[in-house]
Amino acid sequence: MLFKIDSRIFKQFPGTRIGLVLAYDIDGAGAKDRAAEMLKQTKESLKRELTAEQLKSHPHVAIWRDIYKAFGAKPSKYLSSIESMGRRIYKDGEHKSAAPLVDLYNAISLMYLLPAGSTDLDTVVGDIELTIAGENETPVKVLGETELEAPDTGEVLYKDSQGAICRRWNWRECERT
């Protein structure tokens, strides 16, 4: 399996930097409480350091609004993962604990105000590519949605040979992976 980045990404978004971590044979059961506590502490720290408005205008968060506009996604409708998570924390006071690995990358995401995500490589078919959606993308179901929907032409997404893995760069992960 390869991780590829379409050269058009660097042309359209010249400052792009991608970090990639591969982890194998993870048994999160033993880390459940520690990961949940780390996420809780990170949320509390964020709320002490920034107001909701400061988070929204922070350069690491605000830049995603510009990026989303650049590929045609309305940033007030489609929030980057970091802005969406931050908004829930300030609005509801919570961002529920999920699984240990998810709690860990959410804590890291909040700590550095950078979107982070994960994909179960056992569900990936072929290579993973960060690319720009074409006209005939396979409809997919994103987490939290009930209907299949094809990615919009021009949107940035992660995909494998079966279709999108994560839509709108870091908006939402797809249910299949």
MITIDREN-527479 format. One record per residue: x, y, z of N, C-alpha, C in turn; residue in one letter. Coordinates in pm, whole numbers, padded with zeros to 5 digits, always signed. Each point is the difference from the previous one (the first is absolute). Example, Ala and Ser with C-alpha at 12.3 -4.5 7.8 and 13.67 -1.06 7.14 Angstrom:
<rs>
+01319-00569+00780-00089+00119+00000+00090+00120+00000a
-00035+00105-00072+00082+00119+00006-00077+00109+00073s
</rs>
This chain:
<rs>
+00085-00118+00000-00085+00118+00000+00089+00124+00000m
-00036+00097-00084+00073+00126-00008-00090+00114+00047l
+00063+00107+00046-00069+00125+00029+00048+00099-00104f
-00093+00051-00080+00034+00088-00110-00067+00136+00021k
+00067+00103-00049-00060+00134-00001+00003+00049-00143i
-00117+00030-00053-00016+00052-00135+00078+00131-00012d
+00078+00016-00103+00083+00121-00017-00085+00127-00008s
-00127-00013-00039-00089+00118-00005-00021+00060+00139r
+00010-00082+00104-00015+00051+00137+00106+00105+00028i
+00125-00032-00035+00109+00094+00027-00007+00124-00088f
-00057-00013-00118-00017+00117-00088-00107+00092+00055k
-00113-00058+00043-00111+00081+00050+00024+00048+00143q
+00071-00080+00079+00024+00030+00142+00150-00015+00027f
+00082+00097-00044+00145-00017+00003+00062-00018+00139p
-00064+00039+00104+00055-00015+00134-00035-00132+00068g
-00058-00091-00073-00050-00126+00057+00112-00080+00065t
-00029-00045+00120+00086-00094+00072-00090-00109+00057r
+00041-00122-00019-00079-00114+00047+00089-00084+00092i
-00053-00036+00116+00068-00092+00090-00071-00133-00005g
+00076-00106+00007-00057-00134-00011+00065-00089+00106l
-00085-00069+00075+00048-00095+00101-00065-00134-00029v
+00079-00104-00005-00054-00135-00015+00015-00071+00133l
-00107-00060+00047+00003-00074+00126-00061-00138-00024a
+00066-00101+00049-00045-00137-00022-00032-00069+00131y
-00091-00097-00007-00033-00085+00114-00034+00080+00125d
-00086+00099-00018-00039+00084+00113-00111-00069+00080i
+00023-00010+00129-00104-00047+00091-00029+00116+00093d
-00104+00075-00033-00029+00120+00075-00066-00022+00135g
-00036-00123+00032-00074-00026+00124+00078+00048+00123a
+00129-00025+00002+00080+00040+00116+00023+00150+00009g
-00019+00071-00110+00025+00143-00003-00128+00083+00008a
-00114-00068+00014-00128+00070-00007-00010+00115+00099k
+00026-00027+00127-00013+00104+00102+00103+00111-00018d
+00123-00038-00035+00106+00101-00018-00032+00091-00119r
-00047-00058-00111-00032+00080-00118-00118+00093+00028a
-00102-00050+00068-00116+00083+00034+00040+00114+00093a
+00088-00029+00095+00048+00105+00092+00084+00103-00074e
+00084-00044-00091+00081+00093-00079-00090+00092-00082m
-00105-00055-00061-00094+00081-00076-00071+00099+00090l
-00044-00046+00117-00069+00089+00095+00091+00116+00042k
+00123-00030+00035+00093+00105+00042+00031+00098-00113q
+00012-00052-00120+00029+00086-00115-00118+00093-00027t
-00123-00050+00011-00119+00084-00019-00003+00111+00105k
+00026-00036+00125-00001+00098+00108+00107+00107-00022e
+00117-00042-00042+00109+00093-00027-00036+00096-00113s
-00058-00054-00105-00042+00084-00113-00098+00106+00045l
-00099-00039+00080-00101+00095+00046+00058+00106+00094k
+00106-00035+00072+00067+00099+00085+00082+00099-00083r
+00058-00048-00109+00093+00081-00079-00067+00085-00107e
-00111-00048-00057-00064+00071-00110-00151+00007+00021l
-00059+00110-00043-00146+00007-00006-00045-00068-00130t
-00128-00022-00013-00053-00061-00123+00034+00087-00121a
-00012+00131+00015+00030+00091-00112+00150-00001-00033e
+00084-00007+00103+00144-00008-00025+00037-00129-00072q
-00067-00109+00036+00026-00126-00068-00038+00013-00148l
-00117+00054-00027-00048+00013-00138+00095+00084-00084k
+00059+00103+00058+00088+00090-00076+00148-00038+00011s
+00032-00103+00077+00139-00044+00012+00051-00037-00140h
+00123+00041-00036+00052-00028-00135-00004-00148-00040p
+00021-00092+00094-00003-00143-00032-00141-00049-00033h
-00100+00071+00051-00140-00038-00025-00056+00079-00117v
+00024+00131-00001-00057+00088-00102+00050-00035-00141a
+00121-00048-00012+00054-00031-00132-00085-00105-00072i
-00063-00089+00077-00082-00104-00063-00123+00059-00066w
-00050+00111+00051-00113+00067-00066+00042+00045-00140r
+00121+00056-00011+00051+00044-00130+00023-00119-00093d
+00053-00108+00054+00025-00119-00080-00132-00058-00051i
-00098-00009+00088-00130-00053-00042-00062+00086-00111y
+00008+00133+00016-00051+00090-00105+00071-00026-00132k
+00131-00025+00006+00080-00019-00121-00044-00121-00080a
-00055-00102+00066-00048-00114-00078-00154-00008-00005f
-00065+00111+00034-00143+00010-00024-00092-00046+00112g
+00055-00031+00117-00085-00041+00113-00030+00124+00085a
-00124+00018+00032-00041+00115+00082+00048-00022+00144k
+00097+00081+00046+00058-00026+00132-00095+00021+00118p
-00110+00071-00019-00096+00013+00109-00088-00124+00011s
-00009-00078-00108-00078-00123+00000+00088-00121+00031k
+00120+00000-00056+00093-00111+00017+00119+00050+00081y
+00002-00035+00126+00109+00044+00088+00113-00102-00004l
+00122+00049+00005+00112-00093+00010-00016-00079+00130s
+00064-00113+00006-00016-00086+00119+00040+00073+00128s
+00105+00081-00005+00045+00069+00122-00101+00108+00042i
-00055+00072-00096-00098+00103+00034-00130-00063+00050e
-00041-00107-00062-00121-00070+00042+00013-00053+00142s
+00112-00064+00029+00022-00054+00134+00006+00113+00103m
+00072+00106-00033+00009+00114+00090-00135+00063+00027g
-00079+00014-00104-00133+00059+00016-00086-00083+00095r
+00005-00133-00014-00078-00086+00090+00047+00013+00145r
+00128+00013+00019+00054+00014+00136-00050+00129+00064i
+00000+00110-00074-00045+00127+00057-00152+00005+00012y
-00071-00058-00095-00146+00004+00002-00058-00092+00106k
+00042-00126-00004-00057-00101+00088+00084-00024+00125d
+00120+00052-00002+00091-00027+00111+00058-00139-00008g
-00029-00072-00105+00042-00139-00011+00044-00032-00140e
+00081-00094-00010+00028-00072-00124+00017-00142+00048h
-00095-00080-00025-00006-00133+00060+00122-00085-00032k
+00037-00080+00097+00106-00097-00019-00049-00106-00097s
+00088-00042-00090-00039-00101-00100+00075-00129+00030a
+00102-00025-00073+00087-00115+00021+00137+00056+00038a
+00084-00078+00067+00129+00054+00045+00082+00067-00110p
+00010-00062-00116+00077+00060-00109-00062+00132-00045l
-00132+00004-00011-00069+00122-00039+00019+00108+00106v
-00012-00037+00127+00024+00097+00108+00142+00055-00008d
+00095-00087-00029+00140+00043-00007+00020+00099-00114l
-00047-00032-00121+00024+00095-00109-00086+00125+00015y
-00116-00008+00066-00077+00122+00027+00074+00089+00100n
+00061-00060+00100+00078+00078+00096+00118+00069-00069a
+00069-00072-00086+00112+00058-00074-00049+00111-00092i
-00113-00024-00065-00058+00100-00088-00032+00129+00077s
-00059-00014+00118-00032+00118+00081+00125+00066+00057l
+00098-00080+00036+00124+00052+00057+00072+00092-00099m
+00003-00040-00126+00074+00075-00101-00090+00075-00097y
-00131-00010+00017-00099+00063-00086+00023-00037-00146l
+00018-00129-00022+00019-00054-00133-00094-00118-00020l
-00064-00009-00115-00087-00115-00025+00080-00131+00002p
-00058-00101+00058+00060-00133+00003-00111-00102-00020a
+00035-00113-00053-00099-00104-00021+00069-00135-00007g
-00080-00103-00019+00058-00133-00011-00083-00083-00097s
+00063-00101-00053-00065-00093-00090+00046-00140+00037t
-00094-00091+00010+00033-00140+00025+00052-00057-00132d
+00129-00026-00007+00061-00046-00125-00056-00134-00047l
-00058-00077+00090-00062-00128-00040-00123+00023-00088d
-00055+00121+00001-00118+00030-00081+00034+00067-00132t
+00126+00036-00018+00044+00070-00120+00024-00100-00113v
-00043+00037-00120+00020-00084-00117+00095+00075-00095v
+00118-00056-00021+00098+00065-00086+00077+00107+00076g
+00042+00103-00072+00079+00108+00058-00092+00109+00054d
+00054+00084+00086-00071+00119+00050+00058+00120-00074i
-00088+00087-00045+00045+00120-00070-00074+00122+00051e
+00075+00107+00023-00057+00132+00025-00009+00064-00137l
-00122+00031-00044-00019+00043-00138-00117+00097-00010t
-00029+00039-00121-00112+00088-00029-00107-00083-00070i
-00121+00007+00050-00110-00082-00051-00031+00033-00146a
-00025-00108-00076-00040+00015-00139-00152+00006-00011g
-00049-00006-00122-00143+00014-00026-00081-00123+00036e
+00059-00118+00000-00077-00123+00019+00046-00079+00122n
+00012+00066+00112+00044-00068+00122-00111-00091+00052e
+00039-00109+00061-00093-00096+00059-00070+00062+00121t
-00132-00007+00007-00069+00049+00120+00044-00078+00125p
+00013+00071+00110+00042-00059+00127-00088+00055+00113v
+00001-00071+00111-00070+00047+00119+00105+00047+00099k
-00010+00128+00040+00093+00051+00101-00058-00026+00138v
+00087-00006+00098-00046-00022+00138-00102+00105+00039l
-00107-00044+00061-00104+00091+00046-00110+00027-00101g
+00016-00050-00122-00101+00022-00104-00071-00132-00028e
-00119+00008-00056-00077-00120-00031-00002-00033-00148t
+00032+00096-00084-00008-00018-00145+00139-00005-00064e
+00007-00073-00109+00120+00001-00083+00003+00131-00079l
+00119+00056-00017+00014+00123-00077+00135-00002-00068e
+00002+00037-00127+00126+00006-00074+00076+00127+00038a
+00131-00010+00012+00081+00120+00023-00022+00101-00113p
+00007+00127+00034-00016+00106-00099+00124+00008-00087d
-00020+00024-00128+00112+00020-00091+00086+00114+00052t
+00129-00024+00010+00093+00104+00045+00033-00003+00148g
-00078-00074+00079+00031-00003+00143+00124-00087+00024e
+00073+00034+00103+00118-00078+00037-00047-00115+00089v
+00052-00119-00028-00039-00116+00080+00111-00103+00004l
-00011-00085+00101+00082-00120+00006-00085-00112-00058y
+00062-00085-00084-00077-00109-00058+00088-00121-00022k
-00066-00113-00018+00067-00122-00042-00069-00045-00128d
+00023-00123-00044-00060-00044-00126-00151-00020+00009s
-00057-00001+00121-00145-00015+00017-00073+00134+00011q
+00075+00108+00019-00064+00132+00013+00057+00078+00116g
-00071+00104+00037+00047+00092+00104+00015-00071+00135a
+00103+00041+00072+00026-00044+00138-00034+00114+00095i
+00034+00123-00042-00028+00119+00078-00033+00112-00098c
-00113+00066+00021-00047+00105-00092+00045+00138+00044r
+00007+00088-00098+00034+00141+00020+00127+00013+00087r
+00101-00073-00041+00133-00004+00060-00004-00056+00141w
-00069+00068+00091-00004-00047+00138-00136+00028+00064n
-00103+00008-00082-00133+00031+00052-00056-00119+00075w
-00020-00111-00069-00053-00120+00066+00056-00125-00066r
+00023-00098+00085+00046-00129-00049-00120-00081-00050e
+00028-00088-00092-00108-00083-00057-00021-00125+00085c
-00123-00042+00004-00040-00112+00087+00076-00129-00031e
+00026-00026-00126+00062-00126-00041+00137-00020+00063r
+00075+00107+00022+00137-00016+00051+00015+00050+00142t
</rs>
